[in-house]
C-alpha cells in the first residue's frame, strides 16, 4: 500500500500548487483515496498525481512526440533502413528544441525504438535493417521537452502485408482503444488491463506479461507499472491527475519472449511469430480521460 506524505492542515496551501487552501482544493480528494487505502487497495501517492502545471508541460512535450511520428509516417517505406527512421526522429526532435528520451537512456544508443515483425520491443535502429514489403514495424518515440516526458508509438505496415499481420495490427489497436474506454476515475488499472487482455485472447492472441505500460511525465518511467494481464478490482486505483501509457504488446503466438544477448535490449517472441504494439499516453480526468499523445 502506498501512503500519503506529511499531514496538511485544512487551511494550509494545497499540495498541488493551486494556491488554494487545502480544504477548498484536494482535501476531499485525499479523503476519498484514504477510504480505498483502508480497504487494502493500492493507491497513488502525491508524486504520481500531476499538477495542472505539470500536465501542461507534458502536453507540450507530447506535441513534439507526435510531430516525430507524423514525420516518420510521411516517409516510411520499403527499402529504407531503420537508421533513416532514427535520423528523422532525431532531427525532428532537436528542430523543436527537445531531446530524444531514449538516446543514451541506460546505454540505449539511438533516439527511437524500431521493432520489426517478431521483435516485440526495443529494436535498435541500424543501417543494415532494411524494411521489406510485407513487414510490420513499431516505431516507439519518447521525448523530453523542458524537463517533461512524453511517450507513444505507432504500427506501420510496409507494402503488401499479409491478412494475418493486418489483423494483428488492427486488433492490437482495438486493444488500446478498449483500454482507453476503461480509463475511468476511481476504478482500478486491473479493470482496464483485464479488458485489454480479454479482447486479445478473444481474437486468438496472447499478451506479453513481463513488459507493460508505465507512469510517464516527470520521469521517463514512473510508477505505476501497467499490466494487461491483470484482474478486475486489482492493481492501482486510477484517480484524476494520473498520467500513464497504455501499450499492450500482443503476440500472434505464445506470450513467451526472450532478450537479445548481443545488444542487451531487443525483445523477441520465443516462437518467432509476429508481435504488434500501439502506445498512447493518457491523463485520468475528473470525468474520464484525455489522450495526451498518440
Residue pairs with C-beta under 8 A, 6 or more apart in sequence:
1 37
1 40
1 41
1 42
1 43
2 42
2 43
2 44
2 45
3 37
3 45
4 30
4 33
4 34
4 45
4 46
5 15
5 45
5 46
8 14
8 15
8 22
8 27
9 22
10 21
10 22
10 23
10 27
11 21
11 22
11 23
12 21
12 22
13 19
13 20
13 21
13 22
14 20
14 21
14 22
14 24
14 25
14 26
14 27
15 22
15 26
15 46
16 25
16 26
16 49
16 51
16 52
16 241
17 51
17 52
17 53
18 25
18 51
18 52
29 239
29 240
32 186
33 43
33 44
33 237
33 239
36 43
36 237
37 43
41 188
41 237
42 224
42 235
42 236
42 237
43 236
43 237
43 239
44 223
44 224
44 236
44 237
44 239
44 242
48 215
48 222
48 223
48 224
48 242
49 239
49 240
49 241
49 242
50 58
50 217
50 218
50 241
50 242
50 243
50 283
51 241
54 148
54 217
54 218
55 217
55 241
55 243
55 283
57 145
57 146
57 147
57 148
57 217
58 148
58 149
58 150
58 216
58 217
58 243
58 281
58 283
58 292
59 292
60 145
60 146
60 148
61 98
61 143
61 144
61 145
61 146
61 148
61 149
61 150
62 143
62 150
62 152
62 281
62 292
62 293
63 96
63 145
64 92
64 93
64 96
64 98
64 143
64 145
64 150
65 141
65 142
65 143
65 150
65 151
65 152
65 293
66 152
66 293
66 294
67 92
67 96
68 88
68 89
68 92
68 93
68 112
68 141
68 143
69 139
69 141
69 152
69 153
69 154
71 88
71 89
71 92
72 85
72 88
72 89
72 139
72 141
72 154
72 156
73 154
73 156
75 84
75 88
76 85
76 131
76 137
76 139
76 156
76 158
77 131
77 158
78 131
78 132
78 133
78 135
78 158
78 159
79 130
79 131
80 130
80 131
81 125
81 126
81 127
81 128
81 129
81 130
81 131
82 114
82 116
82 123
82 124
82 125
82 126
82 129
82 131
82 137
83 125
83 126
83 127
83 129
85 112
85 114
85 125
85 139
86 110
86 111
86 112
86 114
86 125
89 100
89 111
89 112
89 139
89 141
90 100
90 103
90 111
90 112
93 99
93 100
93 111
93 143
94 100
96 145
97 145
98 143
98 144
98 145
99 143
99 144
99 145
100 111
100 112
100 141
100 142
100 143
100 144
101 142
101 143
101 144
101 149
101 151
101 220
102 108
102 110
102 111
102 112
102 113
102 142
103 109
103 110
103 111
105 220
107 264
108 122
108 124
108 265
109 124
110 124
110 125
111 125
112 125
112 139
112 140
112 141
112 142
113 121
113 122
113 123
113 124
113 138
113 139
113 140
113 153
114 123
114 124
114 125
114 129
114 137
114 138
114 139
114 140
115 121
115 122
115 123
115 137
115 138
115 140
115 266
115 267
115 275
115 277
116 123
116 129
116 131
116 135
116 136
116 137
117 135
117 136
117 137
117 274
117 275
118 268
118 269
118 272
118 273
118 274
118 275
119 138
119 266
119 267
119 268
119 275
120 208
120 211
120 249
120 251
120 257
120 267
120 268
120 269
120 275
120 277
121 138
121 140
121 211
121 249
121 266
121 267
121 277
122 265
122 266
122 267
123 129
123 138
123 266
124 263
124 265
124 266
131 137
131 158
132 158
132 159
133 158
133 159
133 160
134 158
134 159
134 160
134 161
134 162
134 165
135 157
135 158
135 159
135 161
136 155
136 156
136 157
136 158
136 161
136 165
136 168
136 169
136 274
136 276
137 155
137 156
137 158
138 153
138 154
138 155
138 156
138 276
138 277
138 278
139 153
139 154
139 156
140 151
140 152
140 153
140 277
140 279
141 151
141 152
141 153
142 149
142 150
142 151
142 220
143 149
143 150
143 151
144 220
147 218
148 217
148 218
149 216
149 217
149 218
149 219
149 220
150 216
150 217
150 281
150 292
150 293
151 216
151 220
151 245
151 279
151 281
151 293
152 245
152 279
152 280
152 281
152 293
152 294
153 247
153 277
153 278
153 279
154 278
154 294
155 169
155 172
155 173
155 276
155 277
155 278
157 165
157 166
157 169
161 169
164 252
164 274
165 274
167 203
168 205
168 250
168 252
168 274
168 275
168 276
169 276
171 199
171 200
171 203
171 205
171 250
172 200
172 205
172 248
172 250
172 276
172 277
172 278
173 278
174 199
175 196
175 199
175 200
175 207
175 228
175 248
175 250
175 278
176 196
176 246
176 247
176 248
176 278
176 279
176 280
178 195
178 196
178 199
179 192
179 193
179 195
179 196
179 228
179 246
179 248
180 246
180 280
180 282
180 289
180 291
181 195
182 191
182 192
182 195
182 196
183 192
183 238
183 246
183 282
183 284
183 288
183 289
184 191
184 192
184 238
184 288
184 289
185 238
185 239
185 240
185 284
185 285
185 286
185 287
185 288
186 237
186 238
186 239
187 237
187 238
188 232
188 233
188 234
188 235
188 236
188 237
188 238
189 224
189 226
189 227
189 230
189 234
189 235
189 236
189 237
189 238
190 227
190 230
190 231
190 232
190 233
190 234
190 235
191 232
191 233
192 238
192 246
193 212
193 226
193 227
193 228
193 229
193 230
193 235
194 230
194 231
194 232
196 207
196 228
196 246
196 248
197 207
197 228
197 229
197 230
197 248
200 206
200 207
200 228
200 248
200 250
201 207
205 250
205 251
205 252
206 250
206 251
206 253
206 254
206 255
207 228
207 229
207 248
207 249
207 250
207 251
207 255
208 228
208 248
208 249
208 250
208 251
208 255
208 257
208 267
208 275
209 227
209 229
209 255
210 257
211 249
211 257
211 267
212 225
212 226
212 227
212 228
212 247
212 248
213 225
213 226
213 228
213 244
213 245
213 246
213 247
213 248
213 279
214 221
214 222
214 223
214 224
214 225
214 226
214 244
214 245
215 221
215 222
215 223
215 224
215 242
215 243
215 244
216 222
216 243
216 244
216 245
216 281
217 243
223 236
224 235
224 236
224 244
226 235
226 244
226 245
226 246
226 247
227 235
228 248
238 284
239 284
240 284
240 285
240 286
241 283
241 284
242 283
242 284
243 281
243 282
243 283
243 284
243 292
244 281
244 282
245 279
245 280
245 281
245 282
246 279
246 280
246 282
247 277
247 278
247 279
247 280
248 277
249 275
249 276
249 277
250 275
250 276
250 277
251 257
251 269
251 273
251 274
251 275
252 269
252 273
252 274
252 275
253 269
253 271
253 272
253 273
254 269
254 270
254 271
254 273
256 269
256 270
256 271
257 267
257 268
257 269
257 270
258 267
258 268
258 270
259 265
259 266
259 267
259 268
260 266
260 267
260 268
269 275
278 294
279 294
280 291
280 292
280 293
280 294
281 291
281 292
281 293
281 294
282 289
282 290
282 291
282 292
283 289
283 290
283 291
283 292
